[in-house]
Amino acid sequence: MALQNHLTELERKHRALEREIQDALNHPSLDDTRLVELKRRKLQLKDEIARLRDNTVVH
């Protein structure tokens, strides 16, 4: 059950980053490096979620 809670929290963070990225895109005054950082963090979360799901299916 702890793994499921961890996955849920990662998915929540992923959605929050998606909203933050969309807000940033709607406000072009945002620094491009900040946008790149947000996208990088979102991709890292996506990769971790996929890795955990793959490990769950295998075991």
N, C-alpha and C positions, 0 to 999 in steps of 0.2 A: 504494500500500500504506500510505503514511503516513496517508491519510484514514481507511482502515479501522481502523488502530490508534487514531486519535483517537476515532472513533466507539465503539470497544470500551471505551476508557477513560471516555468520557462515560456510556456505559450502565452501567459498573461503579459510577461515582459516583452515578448515578440509583438503582440498586438499594440502595446503601449508605444513601442518604437515605431511601428507602422503609422500610428496616429501622429507622432512627433515629426516623422519624415513628411507626411502629408501637410502638416501645418507649416513646416519649413518651406516646402515647395510653393505654398500659397503666399509666402512672404519672401520675395526674392532678395530682400536685404540681408538675409542670413548668409554668413560666411560659408563659402563652398567647402572649406575644410571641415566645418562642423557637420555639414550634410554627408560628406564622405564618411566621417566617423560614425554617424548614426547608422548609415547603411552597412558599414563593416560590422558593427555590433549586432545588427539585426541578422546578418548572414551567419555570424558565429552562433547566435542562438538557434537559428534554423538548422545549422549543421549538428549542433549538440542534441536538439530534439530528435532529428533523424537518426543519429547514432544510438541514442537511448532506445528509441522505438525498435530499431533493428536488433539491438541486443536483447530486448524483451521478447521479440518474436523467435529468435534463435534458441533462447533458453527455456 
